[in-house]
């Protein structure tokens, strides 16, 4: 059984595969624990990165407010 690479799974997740390839990949994911786990890991990585970006934005906003208060 051929396993999908992380790059191929990224294409699947981002709807960048042809319809036929997406159908075949979806069928494979229903049967293959390894590829299903890889796909879940990619999704978890994205969630982590989004949370990290959000935390950085909040930190930067707090820093700007502190600087503004110091200037006043």
LOFILO-951993 format. One record per residue (C-alpha): residue in three letters; residue number from 1; z, x, y. Coordinates in Angstrom, 3 decimals. Example, Ala and Ser with C-alpha at 12.3 -4.5 7.8 and 13.67 -1.06 7.14 Angstrom:
// LOFILO-951993
@res:ala | n:1 | c3:7.800 | c1:12.300 | c2:-4.500
@res:ser | n:2 | c3:7.140 | c1:13.670 | c2:-1.060
// end
This chain:
// LOFILO-951993
@res:unk | n:1 | c3:0.000 | c1:0.000 | c2:0.000
@res:unk | n:2 | c3:-1.018 | c1:1.397 | c2:3.379
@res:unk | n:3 | c3:1.737 | c1:1.313 | c2:5.964
@res:unk | n:4 | c3:1.051 | c1:0.781 | c2:9.652
@res:unk | n:5 | c3:1.852 | c1:3.554 | c2:12.102
@res:unk | n:6 | c3:4.038 | c1:2.964 | c2:15.130
@res:unk | n:7 | c3:0.911 | c1:3.184 | c2:17.276
@res:unk | n:8 | c3:-0.809 | c1:0.460 | c2:15.244
@res:unk | n:9 | c3:2.295 | c1:-1.722 | c2:15.410
@res:unk | n:10 | c3:2.366 | c1:-1.262 | c2:19.187
@res:unk | n:11 | c3:-1.202 | c1:-2.547 | c2:19.303
@res:unk | n:12 | c3:-0.152 | c1:-5.521 | c2:17.181
@res:unk | n:13 | c3:2.870 | c1:-6.271 | c2:19.385
@res:unk | n:14 | c3:0.852 | c1:-6.046 | c2:22.568
@res:unk | n:15 | c3:-1.972 | c1:-8.267 | c2:21.245
@res:unk | n:16 | c3:-4.448 | c1:-5.403 | c2:21.505
@res:unk | n:17 | c3:-5.788 | c1:-5.744 | c2:17.957
@res:unk | n:18 | c3:-8.773 | c1:-7.862 | c2:17.091
@res:unk | n:19 | c3:-7.953 | c1:-11.297 | c2:15.731
@res:unk | n:20 | c3:-8.918 | c1:-10.306 | c2:12.195
@res:unk | n:21 | c3:-6.803 | c1:-7.138 | c2:12.273
@res:unk | n:22 | c3:-3.850 | c1:-9.131 | c2:13.671
@res:unk | n:23 | c3:-4.119 | c1:-11.615 | c2:10.805
@res:unk | n:24 | c3:-4.223 | c1:-8.831 | c2:8.218
@res:unk | n:25 | c3:-1.325 | c1:-7.018 | c2:9.910
@res:unk | n:26 | c3:0.770 | c1:-10.211 | c2:10.092
@res:unk | n:27 | c3:0.211 | c1:-10.780 | c2:6.380
@res:unk | n:28 | c3:1.219 | c1:-7.199 | c2:5.651
@res:unk | n:29 | c3:4.359 | c1:-7.550 | c2:7.770
@res:unk | n:30 | c3:5.366 | c1:-10.607 | c2:5.735
@res:unk | n:31 | c3:5.277 | c1:-8.496 | c2:2.575
@res:unk | n:32 | c3:6.288 | c1:-4.999 | c2:3.695
@res:unk | n:33 | c3:9.903 | c1:-4.253 | c2:4.559
@res:unk | n:34 | c3:9.079 | c1:-0.764 | c2:5.843
@res:unk | n:35 | c3:6.561 | c1:-1.945 | c2:8.433
@res:unk | n:36 | c3:8.699 | c1:-4.951 | c2:9.369
@res:unk | n:37 | c3:11.613 | c1:-2.602 | c2:10.012
@res:unk | n:38 | c3:9.401 | c1:-0.299 | c2:12.106
@res:unk | n:39 | c3:8.284 | c1:-3.255 | c2:14.178
@res:unk | n:40 | c3:11.894 | c1:-4.346 | c2:14.735
@res:unk | n:41 | c3:12.814 | c1:-0.780 | c2:15.749
@res:unk | n:42 | c3:10.031 | c1:-0.774 | c2:18.337
@res:unk | n:43 | c3:11.265 | c1:-4.091 | c2:19.705
@res:unk | n:44 | c3:14.848 | c1:-2.768 | c2:19.829
@res:unk | n:45 | c3:13.642 | c1:0.352 | c2:21.661
@res:unk | n:46 | c3:11.921 | c1:-1.835 | c2:24.261
@res:unk | n:47 | c3:15.048 | c1:-3.913 | c2:24.728
@res:unk | n:48 | c3:17.138 | c1:-0.769 | c2:25.196
@res:unk | n:49 | c3:14.690 | c1:0.662 | c2:27.739
@res:unk | n:50 | c3:14.609 | c1:-2.594 | c2:29.702
@res:unk | n:51 | c3:18.405 | c1:-2.711 | c2:29.812
@res:unk | n:52 | c3:18.515 | c1:0.926 | c2:30.907
@res:unk | n:53 | c3:15.980 | c1:0.299 | c2:33.690
@res:unk | n:54 | c3:17.985 | c1:-2.693 | c2:34.850
@res:unk | n:55 | c3:21.184 | c1:-0.645 | c2:34.921
@res:unk | n:56 | c3:19.481 | c1:2.078 | c2:36.945
@res:unk | n:57 | c3:18.231 | c1:-0.479 | c2:39.491
@res:unk | n:58 | c3:21.715 | c1:-1.944 | c2:39.836
@res:unk | n:59 | c3:23.211 | c1:1.521 | c2:40.272
@res:unk | n:60 | c3:20.647 | c1:2.396 | c2:42.944
@res:unk | n:61 | c3:21.345 | c1:-0.847 | c2:44.820
@res:unk | n:62 | c3:25.085 | c1:-0.134 | c2:44.769
@res:unk | n:63 | c3:24.464 | c1:3.388 | c2:46.043
@res:unk | n:64 | c3:22.332 | c1:2.068 | c2:48.913
@res:unk | n:65 | c3:25.051 | c1:-0.409 | c2:49.879
@res:unk | n:66 | c3:27.654 | c1:2.368 | c2:49.843
@res:unk | n:67 | c3:25.467 | c1:4.533 | c2:52.057
@res:unk | n:68 | c3:24.925 | c1:1.636 | c2:54.453
@res:unk | n:69 | c3:28.666 | c1:1.010 | c2:54.670
@res:unk | n:70 | c3:29.318 | c1:4.697 | c2:55.419
@res:unk | n:71 | c3:26.758 | c1:4.646 | c2:58.208
@res:unk | n:72 | c3:28.427 | c1:1.672 | c2:59.896
// end
